[in-house]
């Protein structure tokens, strides 16, 4: 069984969202078998900063769908998109 690395872009609802707390909530929402391999931050505009987590999921888990679903329900998340993904 292999693993897939998924780099995502998570946009907070507004510039006032505490990014450290948002990171914690994202980590806690991960489905079983998935883990975060690190976060980056990217300035977007007008004080808004996007989180760029890299998530490692088992290859047999069906890709990033379960992670996307989990992240979309986290408080403070406005939107998310998959930037890239590939097998490890």
DSSP file (Angstrom, degrees, kcal/mol; ACC not computed):
  #  RESIDUE AA STRUCTURE BP1 BP2  ACC     N-H-->O    O-->H-N    N-H-->O    O-->H-N    TCO  KAPPA ALPHA  PHI   PSI    X-CA   Y-CA   Z-CA
    1    1 A X              0   0    0      0, 0.0     2,-0.1     0, 0.0    57,-0.0   0.000 360.0 360.0 360.0 129.3    0.0    0.0    0.0
    2    2 A X        -     0   0    0      1,-0.0    57,-2.9    56,-0.0    58,-0.4  -0.273 360.0-121.7 -96.2-174.8    1.4    3.4   -1.0
    3    3 A X  E     -A   58   0A   0     55,-0.3    85,-2.9    56,-0.1     2,-0.4  -0.932  10.4-144.1-130.5 155.7    0.7    6.9    0.2
    4    4 A X  E     -AB  57  87A   0     53,-3.1    53,-2.6    -2,-0.3     2,-0.5  -0.974   8.0-147.6-121.0 132.2   -0.5   10.0   -1.5
    5    5 A X  E     -AB  56  86A   0     81,-3.0    81,-1.9    -2,-0.4     2,-0.5  -0.877  16.8-169.5 -97.8 127.6    0.7   13.6   -0.6
    6    6 A X  E     -AB  55  85A   0     49,-3.0    49,-3.1    -2,-0.5     2,-0.6  -0.971   9.2-159.0-122.0 119.4   -2.0   16.2   -1.1
    7    7 A X  E     -AB  54  84A   0     77,-2.9    76,-2.8    -2,-0.5    77,-1.6  -0.878  21.0-174.9 -97.9 124.6   -1.2   19.9   -1.0
    8    8 A X  E     - B   0  82A   0     45,-2.6     2,-0.5    -2,-0.6    74,-0.2  -0.778  24.5-139.4-118.4 159.7   -4.3   22.0   -0.3
    9    9 A X  E     - B   0  81A   0     72,-2.8    72,-1.7    -2,-0.3     2,-0.6  -0.974  20.0-168.5-119.6 115.6   -5.1   25.6   -0.1
   10   10 A X  E     -CB  51  80A   0     41,-3.3    41,-2.5    -2,-0.5     2,-0.5  -0.918   5.5-157.0-109.8 119.6   -7.5   26.5    2.8
   11   11 A X  E     - B   0  79A   0     68,-2.9    67,-3.0    -2,-0.6    68,-1.3  -0.837  13.8-135.6 -96.8 125.6   -9.0   30.0    2.8
   12   12 A X  E     - B   0  77A   0     -2,-0.5    65,-0.2    37,-0.5     3,-0.1  -0.351  23.7-111.9 -73.3 161.6  -10.2   31.3    6.2
   13   13 A X  S    S-     0   0    0     63,-2.1     2,-0.3     1,-0.1    -1,-0.1   0.825  91.5 -12.9 -65.2 -32.0  -13.5   33.1    6.4
   14   14 A X  S >  S-     0   0    0     62,-0.3     3,-1.6    35,-0.1    35,-0.1  -0.968  75.3 -93.4-160.3 169.7  -11.9   36.5    7.1
   15   15 A X  T 3  S+     0   0    0     -2,-0.3    -2,-0.0     1,-0.3    34,-0.0   0.670 115.9  66.3 -65.6 -15.3   -8.6   38.0    8.1
   16   16 A X  T 3  S+     0   0    0      2,-0.1    -1,-0.3     3,-0.0     2,-0.2   0.536  71.2 115.8 -85.0  -5.9   -9.5   37.9   11.8
   17   17 A X  S <  S-     0   0    0     -3,-1.6     2,-0.7     1,-0.1    -5,-0.1  -0.459  75.3-118.9 -66.2 130.4   -9.5   34.1   12.0
   18   18 A X     >  -     0   0    0     -2,-0.2     4,-2.2     1,-0.2     5,-0.1  -0.612  24.6-161.0 -71.4 109.4   -6.8   32.8   14.3
   19   19 A X  H  > S+     0   0    0     -2,-0.7     4,-2.5     1,-0.2    -1,-0.2   0.833  86.8  54.8 -67.9 -33.5   -4.6   30.8   12.0
   20   20 A X  H  > S+     0   0    0      2,-0.2     4,-1.9     1,-0.2    -1,-0.2   0.924 111.5  44.6 -64.9 -42.9   -2.9   28.8   14.8
   21   21 A X  H  > S+     0   0    0      2,-0.2     4,-2.3     1,-0.2    -2,-0.2   0.877 111.9  53.3 -67.3 -37.2   -6.3   27.7   16.1
   22   22 A X  H  X S+     0   0    0     -4,-2.2     4,-2.5     2,-0.2    -2,-0.2   0.910 106.7  52.5 -64.1 -41.9   -7.5   26.9   12.6
   23   23 A X  H  X S+     0   0    0     -4,-2.5     4,-2.4     1,-0.2    -1,-0.2   0.927 109.4  49.6 -57.6 -45.4   -4.5   24.7   12.1
   24   24 A X  H  X S+     0   0    0     -4,-1.9     4,-2.2     1,-0.2    -2,-0.2   0.918 110.8  49.1 -60.4 -44.2   -5.3   22.8   15.3
   25   25 A X  H  X S+     0   0    0     -4,-2.3     4,-1.2     1,-0.2    -1,-0.2   0.889 110.3  51.2 -64.7 -38.3   -9.0   22.4   14.2
   26   26 A X  H  X S+     0   0    0     -4,-2.5     4,-0.5     1,-0.2     3,-0.4   0.929 110.2  49.2 -63.1 -44.9   -7.9   21.1   10.8
   27   27 A X  H >< S+     0   0    0     -4,-2.4     3,-0.9     1,-0.2    -2,-0.2   0.894 110.8  50.3 -61.4 -39.9   -5.5   18.5   12.4
   28   28 A X  H 3< S+     0   0    0     -4,-2.2    -1,-0.2     1,-0.2    -2,-0.2   0.740 106.4  56.3 -70.8 -22.6   -8.2   17.3   14.7
   29   29 A X  H 3< S+     0   0    0     -4,-1.2    -1,-0.2    -3,-0.4    -2,-0.2   0.526  77.6 125.3 -88.1  -5.1  -10.7   16.9   11.9
   30   30 A X    <<  -     0   0    0     -3,-0.9     3,-0.1    -4,-0.5    37,-0.1  -0.229  62.8-118.3 -58.7 138.6   -8.5   14.5    9.9
   31   31 A X    >   -     0   0    0      1,-0.2     3,-1.9     2,-0.1    -1,-0.1  -0.314  48.1 -73.1 -69.5 161.8  -10.0   11.2    8.9
   32   32 A X  T 3  S+     0   0    0      1,-0.2    -1,-0.2    -2,-0.0     3,-0.1  -0.286 120.2  21.9 -58.1 135.4   -8.4    8.0   10.2
   33   33 A X  T 3  S+     0   0    0      1,-0.3     2,-0.3    -3,-0.1    -1,-0.2   0.222  99.4 107.5  92.5 -14.3   -5.1    7.2    8.5
   34   34 A X    <   +     0   0    0     -3,-1.9     2,-0.3    23,-0.1    -1,-0.3  -0.701  43.0 179.4 -96.7 149.1   -4.4   10.7    7.3
   35   35 A X  E     -D   56   0A   0     21,-2.0    21,-3.4    -2,-0.3     2,-0.5  -0.993  29.1-116.6-146.3 152.5   -1.8   13.0    8.8
   36   36 A X  E     -D   55   0A   0     -2,-0.3    19,-0.2    19,-0.2     3,-0.1  -0.767  16.8-167.6 -91.5 130.8   -0.5   16.5    8.2
   37   37 A X  E     -     0   0A   0     17,-3.7     2,-0.2    -2,-0.5    18,-0.1   0.273  64.4 -45.7-100.2   8.6    3.1   16.7    7.0
   38   38 A X  E     -     0   0A   0     16,-0.5    16,-2.4     2,-0.0    -1,-0.4  -0.592  50.3-116.3 141.4 158.5    3.4   20.4    7.5
   39   39 A X  E     -D   53   0A   0     14,-0.2     2,-0.3    -2,-0.2    14,-0.2  -0.945  18.8-173.5-123.2 144.5    1.7   23.8    7.0
   40   40 A X  E     -D   52   0A   0     12,-0.8    12,-3.0    -2,-0.4     2,-0.4  -0.879  16.3-139.1-123.8 164.2    2.8   26.8    5.0
   41   41 A X  E     -D   51   0A   0     -2,-0.3     2,-0.4    10,-0.2    10,-0.2  -0.966  12.0-165.7-126.1 144.6    1.1   30.2    4.8
   42   42 A X  E     -D   50   0A   0      8,-2.4     8,-3.0    -2,-0.4     2,-0.3  -0.987  21.2-128.9-133.3 123.6    0.5   32.4    1.8
   43   43 A X  E     +D   49   0A   0     -2,-0.4     6,-0.2     6,-0.2     3,-0.1  -0.542  30.4 174.6 -67.7 130.2   -0.4   36.0    1.8
   44   44 A X  E     -     0   0A   0      4,-3.2     2,-0.3    -2,-0.3    -1,-0.2   0.850  48.0 -55.7-102.7 -68.9   -3.5   36.4   -0.4
   45   45 A X  E >  S+D   48   0A   0      3,-0.7     3,-2.3     0, 0.0    -1,-0.2  -0.921 105.0  17.0-173.8 149.9   -4.7   40.0   -0.3
   46   46 A X  T 3  S-     0   0    0      1,-0.3   -31,-0.2    -2,-0.3     3,-0.1   0.830 131.4 -49.0  52.4  39.9   -6.0   42.7    2.2
   47   47 A X  T 3  S+     0   0    0      1,-0.3     2,-0.4   -33,-0.0    -1,-0.3   0.427 103.2 136.1  83.5  -1.5   -4.5   40.9    5.2
   48   48 A X  E <   - D   0  45A   0     -3,-2.3    -4,-3.2   -32,-0.0    -3,-0.7  -0.671  34.6-166.9 -83.7 131.4   -6.0   37.5    4.3
   49   49 A X  E     - D   0  43A   0     -2,-0.4   -37,-0.5    -6,-0.2     2,-0.3  -0.976   8.0-147.0-122.9 127.8   -3.6   34.6    4.7
   50   50 A X  E     - D   0  42A   0     -8,-3.0    -8,-2.4    -2,-0.4     2,-0.4  -0.668  12.4-132.4 -91.0 146.9   -4.2   31.1    3.3
   51   51 A X  E     -CD  10  41A   0    -41,-2.5   -41,-3.3    -2,-0.3     2,-0.5  -0.823  13.7-162.6 -94.7 138.7   -3.1   27.9    5.0
   52   52 A X  E     - D   0  40A   0    -12,-3.0   -12,-0.8    -2,-0.4     2,-0.2  -0.739  14.1-178.2-122.7  81.2   -1.3   25.4    2.7
   53   53 A X  E     - D   0  39A   0     -2,-0.5   -45,-2.6   -14,-0.2     2,-0.6  -0.543  19.9-145.4 -78.8 145.9   -1.3   22.0    4.5
   54   54 A X  E     -A    7   0A   0    -16,-2.4   -17,-3.7   -47,-0.2   -16,-0.5  -0.965  22.0-164.8-106.7 118.9    0.3   19.0    3.0
   55   55 A X  E     -AD   6  36A   0    -49,-3.1   -49,-3.0    -2,-0.6     2,-0.6  -0.879  11.4-150.1-111.2 134.7   -1.7   15.9    4.0
   56   56 A X  E     +AD   5  35A   0    -21,-3.4   -21,-2.0    -2,-0.4     2,-0.3  -0.911  22.7 175.0-103.2 122.7   -0.5   12.3    3.6
   57   57 A X  E     -A    4   0A   0    -53,-2.6   -53,-3.1    -2,-0.6   -23,-0.1  -0.940  37.5 -98.3-126.2 149.4   -3.3    9.8    3.0
   58   58 A X  E > > -A    3   0A   0     -2,-0.3     3,-1.8   -55,-0.2     5,-0.5  -0.386  31.7-125.0 -62.8 143.4   -3.1    6.0    2.3
   59   59 A X  G > 5S+     0   0    0    -57,-2.9     3,-1.0     1,-0.3     4,-0.3   0.834 110.1  55.7 -59.0 -35.1   -3.4    5.2   -1.4
   60   60 A X  G 3 5S+     0   0    0    -58,-0.4    -1,-0.3     1,-0.2    -2,-0.1   0.477  85.5  83.8 -79.8  -0.2   -6.3    2.9   -0.8
   61   61 A X  G < 5S-     0   0    0     -3,-1.8     5,-0.3   -28,-0.1    -1,-0.2   0.496 109.7-107.6 -80.8  -2.5   -8.3    5.7    0.9
   62   62 A X  T X 5 -     0   0    0     -3,-1.0     3,-0.6    -4,-0.1     2,-0.2   0.744  56.6 -82.9  86.7  23.6   -9.5    7.0   -2.4
   63   63 A X  T 3 <S-     0   0    0     -5,-0.5     3,-0.4    -4,-0.3     4,-0.3  -0.520  83.7 -28.2  84.0-147.8   -7.4   10.2   -2.6
   64   64 A X  T 3> S+     0   0    0     -2,-0.2     4,-2.9     1,-0.2     5,-0.3   0.428 101.0 101.9 -91.7  -0.3   -8.2   13.5   -1.0
   65   65 A X  H <> S+     0   0    0     -3,-0.6     4,-2.3     1,-0.2    -1,-0.2   0.881  83.6  46.0 -54.8 -46.4  -12.0   13.3   -0.9
   66   66 A X  H  > S+     0   0    0     -3,-0.4     4,-2.2    -5,-0.3    -1,-0.2   0.876 114.7  48.5 -66.9 -36.9  -12.4   12.3    2.7
   67   67 A X  H  > S+     0   0    0     -4,-0.3     4,-3.0     2,-0.2     5,-0.2   0.923 111.0  50.0 -68.7 -43.8   -9.9   15.0    3.8
   68   68 A X  H  X S+     0   0    0     -4,-2.9     4,-2.1     1,-0.2    -2,-0.2   0.918 111.7  48.8 -59.0 -43.9  -11.6   17.7    1.7
   69   69 A X  H  X S+     0   0    0     -4,-2.3     4,-0.6    -5,-0.3    -1,-0.2   0.919 113.4  46.4 -62.9 -44.2  -15.0   16.7    3.2
   70   70 A X  H >< S+     0   0    0     -4,-2.2     3,-1.0     1,-0.2     4,-0.3   0.930 113.6  47.8 -64.7 -46.1  -13.6   16.9    6.8
   71   71 A X  H >< S+     0   0    0     -4,-3.0     3,-1.5     1,-0.2    -1,-0.2   0.849 102.9  62.6 -65.1 -34.6  -11.8   20.2    6.2
   72   72 A X  H 3< S+     0   0    0     -4,-2.1    -1,-0.2     1,-0.3    -2,-0.2   0.704 102.2  51.5 -67.0 -18.2  -14.9   21.8    4.7
   73   73 A X  T << S+     0   0    0     -3,-1.0    -1,-0.3    -4,-0.6     2,-0.2   0.467  83.6 113.8 -95.5  -2.3  -16.8   21.4    7.9
   74   74 A X  S X  S-     0   0    0     -3,-1.5     3,-1.8    -4,-0.3     2,-0.1  -0.495  77.2-106.8 -74.3 135.4  -14.2   23.0   10.1
   75   75 A X  T 3  S+     0   0    0      1,-0.2    -1,-0.1    -2,-0.2     3,-0.1  -0.392 104.6  26.2 -61.1 131.0  -15.2   26.3   11.8
   76   76 A X  T 3  S+     0   0    0      1,-0.3   -63,-2.1    -2,-0.1     2,-0.6   0.304  87.9 123.2  98.8  -7.7  -13.4   29.2   10.1
   77   77 A X  E <   +B   12   0A   0     -3,-1.8    -1,-0.3   -65,-0.2   -65,-0.2  -0.783  31.1 176.0 -91.6 122.2  -12.9   27.6    6.7
   78   78 A X  E     -     0   0A   0    -67,-3.0     2,-0.3    -2,-0.6   -66,-0.2   0.889  66.3 -24.3 -86.0 -48.3  -14.4   29.6    3.8
   79   79 A X  E     -B   11   0A   0    -68,-1.3   -68,-2.9     2,-0.0    -1,-0.4  -0.972  55.2-160.2-157.7 166.2  -13.2   27.4    1.0
   80   80 A X  E     -B   10   0A   0     -2,-0.3     2,-0.3   -70,-0.2   -70,-0.2  -0.992   5.1-175.1-151.6 155.1  -10.5   24.9    0.0
   81   81 A X  E     -B    9   0A   0    -72,-1.7   -72,-2.8    -2,-0.3     2,-0.6  -0.991  31.9-111.0-147.9 153.6   -9.0   23.5   -3.1
   82   82 A X  E     -B    8   0A   0     -2,-0.3   -74,-0.3   -74,-0.2     3,-0.1  -0.772  26.4-175.4 -85.9 122.2   -6.4   20.8   -3.9
   83   83 A X  E     -     0   0A   0    -76,-2.8     2,-0.3    -2,-0.6   -75,-0.2   0.880  65.3 -23.8 -84.0 -43.0   -3.3   22.5   -5.3
   84   84 A X  E     -B    7   0A   0    -77,-1.6   -77,-2.9     2,-0.0    -1,-0.4  -0.982  55.5-169.2-162.9 159.0   -1.5   19.2   -6.2
   85   85 A X  E     +B    6   0A   0     -2,-0.3     2,-0.3   -79,-0.2   -79,-0.2  -0.983  12.6 158.9-154.7 150.2   -1.3   15.6   -5.3
   86   86 A X  E     -B    5   0A   0    -81,-1.9   -81,-3.0    -2,-0.3     2,-0.1  -0.985  40.5 -90.8-165.5 158.5    1.0   12.7   -6.1
   87   87 A X  E      B    4   0A   0     -2,-0.3   -83,-0.2   -83,-0.2    -2,-0.0  -0.452 360.0 360.0 -75.8 147.8    2.1    9.3   -4.9
   88   88 A X              0   0    0    -85,-2.9   -84,-0.1    -2,-0.1    -1,-0.1   0.396 360.0 360.0 -96.4 360.0    5.0    9.0   -2.5
